[in-house]
Amino acid sequence: MSITPDLKRDAPPALTIMWLCVMVVLWGVSWPATKLALNSVPPLWLAAIRFGSASICLFMFVAWRGKLKLPARADLPVVISMGVLQMMAFTGLGMVAMTYTDTSHAVLLAYTTPLWGVLGAWLLLKEVPSRLQVIAVAIGLAGIALICSPFEMNWRAPGVFMGCAFLIGGAIAWSVTILHIRHHKWHDSPLSLAPWQMALATVPLAACAFYVEGKPRFLLADVRLLSLLIFIGPVATSACFVISAEHGRRITTFAMSNLTLGVPLLGIAASCLFLGSHLTGVFLAGLILVCFGAILAARSNGLSSKVSLKAPKVSVPQKIANLPEKWRDLMSIENTENR
């Protein structure tokens, strides 16, 4: 794992952008790599192997840094949320869907999370969307409708409709996790919690794989398959999580959202290069609409977060009431002497 363990906080911006670009490239290329691995490994077993191997690497990495410990009780909800919804549901549904859909369609539909995040905030948190957010969702949904329409997909092919539903369902599950993370008060660092989240995702994925797909019959002696599994798990999952945790906090949320939009774009380009995927005019139109809607949604979230950071106006009596008792006593004595 070619990640510098003790990255300094004052790393230059160029180094931060370089590592984040590496992360985006690895995540993008992991989609066609996953498609190739699915030729030999069933989807649920592949998801379990991905997070099982990634959690082992992260456990060793966090232990090496001396930060391995059980999650705090206050962090257990976000451990469960990320482990079950973002990792197990999103990845499990996505890998099953990839056995029925093209990689280009899969990666684009999977990264519609900013759009569902706006709808989720409205329905679950009662946050009334702004005009910009409504426009973003409308544009993004138009793109999704184009991609999933019979003009682009053959609805008569077995499993295509189910694959689209699984991908959108996984994106919605991920968006719910994002809303939870946005309102969670962290006690431990996200990096120290990541191996526990991945281990939590691995157990039900492996159980479901054993029940649905039976005992694993693939051979890890296959060098090509082993290389794909190492890339998908330890490299594109655990190493990229380290990069995201160390460098993602050094740029704005809006910049990070726009940067991660490069993942579906690179995933689509890589699928054309390595898998021979063909892009139609309808798909390209849907791609433009989805990306534009996601950018607007990220922009609107950035604007709303800036507004929320403004401190509320507090009156002078309220400020005095919030002071420690000793200070209030001194102020009352001083006021008495002045009188």
N, C-alpha and C positions, 0 to 999 in steps of 0.2 A: 504494500500500500504506500504509494509515493506521496504521502502527506507529511508536511513538517509538523511535528507534534506540538511544539511550543511557539506558536505563531504570536508575534508581538502585537499589542493593541495599536501601536503607532505604525503599523505597516503602511507603506506608501499606497496611495490610491491605485497606481498602476498595477501593483502586485495584487491588490484586492480584485480588481477587474479581471486580471489574468486568471486567477484561481476560479472566479465565478464563471468565466467563459469556458474554462476546462470542465467545470461541473455541468454546464449546459450542453456541451458537446457530448460528454459521457452519457448524460440522461437521454439525449436525442438518439444517439447510436444504440442505446440499450433496447429501443423498441424493435428495430429489425433483428437485433441479436435475440430478443425474446421470441420473435416469430420463428427464427431458425431453430431455436431450442425446442419449440413446441412440436417440431417434426419428430422429436425423439422422446420427449417427456410430456406426460399429461399436464393440463393447465394447473390444477390444484396442487399437484406434487411440485411443479415448477415454482409456484408461489411460495410453498412451504420451504423449499430448498433455498430460494432467494433470501427470505427473511431469517431462516435458520442460520445460514452461513454468514449473513451480514451481522446478526446479533452476536455470534461468536467473535467475529473480528472486533466489533465495538466493545464488547465486554473486556477483551484483552487490551484494547487501546485505552479505554477509560481507567482500567486497573493500572496500566503502566503510568498513567498520569497521576495516580494516587487519588482518584475521585470516585472510585467504585463504592457505592453504598446502596442500601435499599431506598426506594423512593419515599419521600415524606408523605404522610397521610394526606396532606393538603394537595399534593400533586397526583394522587391516585386517580381522580376523575379525568385529568388530561392524559394520563398514561393509558387508561381504558379507552378514552375517546380516540386517541391517535392509533392505538394498537388495533382496535376493533373496526373503526370506521375508515380511517385513512389508509391503514396498511392492509388489514385483512379483507375488508369489503371492497375497497377500491381496486386493489391488486388482484384479488381472487376473481371478482367479476370481470375485470379487464382482461385477464389471461384467458378466461373461458370465452369471452367475446372474440378474442383474437383468433380463435379457431374457426370462427364463422365469418369474420369480416377482414377486409384489407387493412394492412398496417397503417396506411395513410389515414383512412377513415377512423381507425381506432385511436391513434394518438391525438387527432384533432378533437374528436368528441370527448375524450378523457380530459382535455385541458380547457373545458368550458366552465370550470369551477368558479371563476369570477362572476359569471352571469348568474349562476344558481346561488352564489353568496348574497347577491342583492335581494333576490326573492326570499331566501332563507331569513335574512335579517328583517324583512318586512313581515313574514308570516310567523316566525318564531319569537323574534325580539320586539315586534311592533315598531320597528324603525321605519318611518314613512320615507320611501325613496324620493330622492331629489329628481328634478326634471332631467338632469344629465344621466342619472341612473336609469330612469325609465327609457330614455332614448337608447342607452347602451344595451339594456336587456332586449328591447325590441329589435335592434340591429342584430344582436347575437342570435336570438331565437330565429330570425329570418334565415341566417346562415345555417343554423342547425336543421331547419326545415328543408332547405335546399339539399344539404348533404344526405339527409335521410329520406328524401323524396324518391318516388319511383323513376324520376328522370336520371338519378345518379346511382341508385342501388336497385338490384334485382330482387324485389320482394318475394318472388316465387322461389328463390333459392332457399334451401332449408337452413334455418337458424339465423338468417340475416336480420330479420326484425328483432329477434331475441337478443342478438349481439349488440344492436344499437341501443336497446333498452337497458342492457347490462352496463354498457359504457356510460350512458347518461345517469343511471342509478349510482354507479361508482363515483362519478363526478359530483353528484348531489351529496353523497356520503362524505366526500372530501370537503365540500364547502361547509357542511355542518361542523366538521372538525375545525376548520379555519375560524368560524364564528366563535367556537368555544375557546380556542387559543387566544383570540383577540380580547376576551373578557376574563382570562385566567390570570391569577396572580401567582407567578412562579416562585417556588421556594428553592428548588434545585435547578441547575442549568439544563436546557433542552438536550444538550449532548450527553449529560450524565443519565438522563431518563431514556434516551433513544434505545439502548440495548434491551431495556426492560419492555419497551413498547414492541420491539421487533420479536422478542421472545414470546410475548403475549399473543402476537399475531400468528406465530409459527404453530403453536399448539392446536388451535381450532382448525387451521388450514390443513395440518397433517392429519387430524382426525377426519375431517371431511374428505380429504383425498383418499384415505384408507377405506372409508365407507363407500364413496361414489366410484372411485377409479380402481380400487383394489390394491393389492400389494405392488410396490414399485418393481417394474420389469426392465427398466432401462439400465444400461451398463455404463458405469462411470469410468471404465477402462478406455472408453472411446476418447481419444485425445481432443478431437474437435469439440465434442459435447462438453468435456470437462473444462475446456478453455471458455466456452460460452457461459457455463455455470459460474465460473470464477469471475468473469467480467460482469455478469448480471447481478451477482450477490455482493461479494467483497468489494468490487471496484465501483460499479455504478450505483450501489445502494449505500454501503457503509462509508466508503471514502467520500462520496458526494455529500453524505449527511455531515461529515466532519467539515468539509469545505463550506457548506451552507451555514452551519452553526458558527464557524469561526469568522467568516467573511460577510455573510448575508446581513449581519447586524450593523455593518459599517457603511451601508448605503441606505437610501430612503426606501420605504415600502413601495412607492410608485416605481422607482428605478428597478427594484428587485422584481416586481410584477412584470414590468416590460422585458426585463432580461430573461425571465423564465418563459416568456412567449417564444423565445428562440428554440425551446425544447421541441414543441410540435413541428416547427418549421424545419429544424434539423432532422427530426425523426422522419418527416415526409421526404426530405431530400435524400436521406440515407436509404429509405425504403425503395426509392426510385433507382438509386445507384446499386444497391446490393440485392434487391429482390425483384427488380424490373417492374415496379408499380407504374401504372399509367395514370396520369392526371387529366381529367376531362375539364372542359370549360365550366360546367356546372359546379364541380368540386372546387375549382379555383375561385369562383365567385363566392361560394359558401365559406371558403377559407378566409377571404378578405373580410367578409362580414363578421365572422366569428372573432377574428383577431382585432378588428376595429372596435367591436363591442366590448371585448375584454379590456382593451386599452382604455376606453372611456370609463368602464366600471372601476378599473384600478385608479384612474385619475380622480373619479368622484369620491372614492374611498379616501384617497390622499387628502382631498380638500376637506372632507368631513372630519378627518382626524386632526387636521390643523385647527379647525374651529373648536374641536373638543378640548384641545390643549390650552385654550385661553382660560386663565383663572377667573372664576366668577367674582363679581364685585362684592366686597364685604364692607359693611359700614364700620365707622370708628368704634362705636360701642361693642360691636361683635368682635372686632380685633382685640379690644381690651379684655373682653370676656374670655378670649382664647389664650390669653397670657397666663403664665404660671402664677399661682396664688401669691408667692413672695413678691413678684413684680407688681401685682395689683395692689398689694398692701403698701409698697413703697410709693406708688403713684397716688394713692389716697392720702398718705401722710404729706407728700409734697403739695398736693392741692390744698390741704388744710392749712399748711404753713403759708402758702401764697395768699390765702384769704385773710 
